[in-house]
Structure formats: structure tokens, C-alpha cells
Amino acid sequence: MMLSVIILNFRNPPLLRLALSSLARAYNAADTLEVIVVDSSSTTETRNVVLHDCAHLFERLILVPFMHNTGYTNGVNEGLRRA
């Protein structure tokens, strides 16, 4: 069974990197996790964190970028749609 984890990010690549690294360390079976990062006001740095720096930590790491701030509720709903 795969567990989906939705992480909302808004202009904070260092905190996102820390959250993804901490999640990978805390959850021993990272291969059974699906991590969905919903990124409001997405930047190149955030994309690099997800697609390059932390991609090896999880079997399934999905980036959902938005060019504008979607707000918390819309971000969660989009994450749920992708799960």
C-alpha cells in the first residue's frame, strides 16, 4: 500500500528541502511513499530542490507548480486530485 503525503510550499526552498529530507529519514520505507509537493508561486530554486536535490529520496516525488499563490485550500485540493 502506498501512502500519499502532500506538502504545500510557498516561496521557501530551504524549508522544503529540510521537510523532504526529514520525511525521508523519519519514514524508513520511503519506497512506499508518494510525496506530492504543491508549490505556489513556483521558482526555479524550488523546482531544483524537488527534481534534483531530493528526487533520489522517494520512489515517487511529484511536483505540482503554480505560477501564482493558490492558497492553502486550493493547494490541498490539487494535491488530493494528484494522489
C-alpha positions as protocol buffer text, in pm:
chain_id: "A"
residue {
  index: 1
  type: MET
  ca { x: 0 y: 0 z: 0 }
}
residue {
  index: 2
  type: MET
  ca { x: 128 y: 346 z: -89 }
}
residue {
  index: 3
  type: LEU
  ca { x: 88 y: 640 z: 146 }
}
residue {
  index: 4
  type: SER
  ca { x: 45 y: 982 z: -17 }
}
residue {
  index: 5
  type: VAL
  ca { x: 197 y: 1282 z: 160 }
}
residue {
  index: 6
  type: ILE
  ca { x: 100 y: 1629 z: 38 }
}
residue {
  index: 7
  type: ILE
  ca { x: 340 y: 1914 z: 114 }
}
residue {
  index: 8
  type: LEU
  ca { x: 240 y: 2272 z: 40 }
}
residue {
  index: 9
  type: ASN
  ca { x: 521 y: 2515 z: -33 }
}
residue {
  index: 10
  type: PHE
  ca { x: 517 y: 2892 z: -75 }
}
residue {
  index: 11
  type: ARG
  ca { x: 848 y: 3058 z: -158 }
}
residue {
  index: 12
  type: ASN
  ca { x: 1063 y: 2864 z: 88 }
}
residue {
  index: 13
  type: PRO
  ca { x: 1301 y: 2622 z: -88 }
}
residue {
  index: 14
  type: PRO
  ca { x: 1531 y: 2574 z: 217 }
}
residue {
  index: 15
  type: LEU
  ca { x: 1239 y: 2470 z: 438 }
}
residue {
  index: 16
  type: LEU
  ca { x: 1106 y: 2242 z: 164 }
}
residue {
  index: 17
  type: ARG
  ca { x: 1447 y: 2072 z: 135 }
}
residue {
  index: 18
  type: LEU
  ca { x: 1453 y: 2023 z: 512 }
}
residue {
  index: 19
  type: ALA
  ca { x: 1096 y: 1887 z: 516 }
}
residue {
  index: 20
  type: LEU
  ca { x: 1168 y: 1636 z: 239 }
}
residue {
  index: 21
  type: SER
  ca { x: 1494 y: 1522 z: 398 }
}
residue {
  index: 22
  type: SER
  ca { x: 1330 y: 1486 z: 740 }
}
residue {
  index: 23
  type: LEU
  ca { x: 1039 y: 1291 z: 595 }
}
residue {
  index: 24
  type: ALA
  ca { x: 1276 y: 1051 z: 420 }
}
residue {
  index: 25
  type: ARG
  ca { x: 1473 y: 993 z: 743 }
}
residue {
  index: 26
  type: ALA
  ca { x: 1162 y: 952 z: 958 }
}
residue {
  index: 27
  type: TYR
  ca { x: 986 y: 711 z: 727 }
}
residue {
  index: 28
  type: ASN
  ca { x: 1206 y: 404 z: 681 }
}
residue {
  index: 29
  type: ALA
  ca { x: 1015 y: 262 z: 387 }
}
residue {
  index: 30
  type: ALA
  ca { x: 1043 y: 570 z: 164 }
}
residue {
  index: 31
  type: ASP
  ca { x: 977 y: 349 z: -137 }
}
residue {
  index: 32
  type: THR
  ca { x: 614 y: 313 z: -26 }
}
residue {
  index: 33
  type: LEU
  ca { x: 562 y: 689 z: -5 }
}
residue {
  index: 34
  type: GLU
  ca { x: 417 y: 908 z: -274 }
}
residue {
  index: 35
  type: VAL
  ca { x: 517 y: 1267 z: -198 }
}
residue {
  index: 36
  type: ILE
  ca { x: 328 y: 1543 z: -374 }
}
residue {
  index: 37
  type: VAL
  ca { x: 472 y: 1894 z: -347 }
}
residue {
  index: 38
  type: VAL
  ca { x: 221 y: 2165 z: -435 }
}
residue {
  index: 39
  type: ASP
  ca { x: 427 y: 2477 z: -497 }
}
residue {
  index: 40
  type: SER
  ca { x: 255 y: 2817 z: -500 }
}
residue {
  index: 41
  type: SER
  ca { x: 449 y: 3095 z: -673 }
}
residue {
  index: 42
  type: SER
  ca { x: 691 y: 2833 z: -802 }
}
residue {
  index: 43
  type: THR
  ca { x: 1054 y: 2930 z: -865 }
}
residue {
  index: 44
  type: THR
  ca { x: 1347 y: 2764 z: -1036 }
}
residue {
  index: 45
  type: GLU
  ca { x: 1510 y: 2703 z: -699 }
}
residue {
  index: 46
  type: THR
  ca { x: 1206 y: 2513 z: -571 }
}
residue {
  index: 47
  type: ARG
  ca { x: 1192 y: 2302 z: -887 }
}
residue {
  index: 48
  type: ASN
  ca { x: 1561 y: 2218 z: -840 }
}
residue {
  index: 49
  type: VAL
  ca { x: 1501 y: 2109 z: -480 }
}
residue {
  index: 50
  type: VAL
  ca { x: 1227 y: 1868 z: -586 }
}
residue {
  index: 51
  type: LEU
  ca { x: 1352 y: 1746 z: -923 }
}
residue {
  index: 52
  type: HIS
  ca { x: 1726 y: 1729 z: -849 }
}
residue {
  index: 53
  type: ASP
  ca { x: 1828 y: 1765 z: -483 }
}
residue {
  index: 54
  type: CYS
  ca { x: 1562 y: 1539 z: -328 }
}
residue {
  index: 55
  type: ALA
  ca { x: 1444 y: 1324 z: -619 }
}
residue {
  index: 56
  type: HIS
  ca { x: 1651 y: 1026 z: -501 }
}
residue {
  index: 57
  type: LEU
  ca { x: 1485 y: 1021 z: -159 }
}
residue {
  index: 58
  type: PHE
  ca { x: 1149 y: 882 z: -272 }
}
residue {
  index: 59
  type: GLU
  ca { x: 1030 y: 636 z: -532 }
}
residue {
  index: 60
  type: ARG
  ca { x: 755 y: 877 z: -632 }
}
residue {
  index: 61
  type: LEU
  ca { x: 808 y: 1252 z: -586 }
}
residue {
  index: 62
  type: ILE
  ca { x: 566 y: 1473 z: -777 }
}
residue {
  index: 63
  type: LEU
  ca { x: 591 y: 1850 z: -823 }
}
residue {
  index: 64
  type: VAL
  ca { x: 275 y: 2046 z: -890 }
}
residue {
  index: 65
  type: PRO
  ca { x: 393 y: 2400 z: -971 }
}
residue {
  index: 66
  type: PHE
  ca { x: 171 y: 2708 z: -980 }
}
residue {
  index: 67
  type: MET
  ca { x: 295 y: 3044 z: -1101 }
}
residue {
  index: 68
  type: HIS
  ca { x: 68 y: 3226 z: -853 }
}
residue {
  index: 69
  type: ASN
  ca { x: -35 y: 3175 z: -493 }
}
residue {
  index: 70
  type: THR
  ca { x: -318 y: 2922 z: -499 }
}
residue {
  index: 71
  type: GLY
  ca { x: -395 y: 2947 z: -128 }
}
residue {
  index: 72
  type: TYR
  ca { x: -399 y: 2665 z: 125 }
}
residue {
  index: 73
  type: THR
  ca { x: -735 y: 2507 z: 41 }
}
residue {
  index: 74
  type: ASN
  ca { x: -681 y: 2505 z: -336 }
}
residue {
  index: 75
  type: GLY
  ca { x: -331 y: 2367 z: -285 }
}
residue {
  index: 76
  type: VAL
  ca { x: -454 y: 2081 z: -68 }
}
residue {
  index: 77
  type: ASN
  ca { x: -737 y: 2004 z: -311 }
}
residue {
  index: 78
  type: GLU
  ca { x: -493 y: 1992 z: -604 }
}
residue {
  index: 79
  type: GLY
  ca { x: -266 y: 1762 z: -407 }
}
residue {
  index: 80
  type: LEU
  ca { x: -560 y: 1532 z: -333 }
}
residue {
  index: 81
  type: ARG
  ca { x: -653 y: 1526 z: -702 }
}
residue {
  index: 82
  type: ARG
  ca { x: -300 y: 1414 z: -789 }
}
residue {
  index: 83
  type: ALA
  ca { x: -285 y: 1146 z: -516 }
}
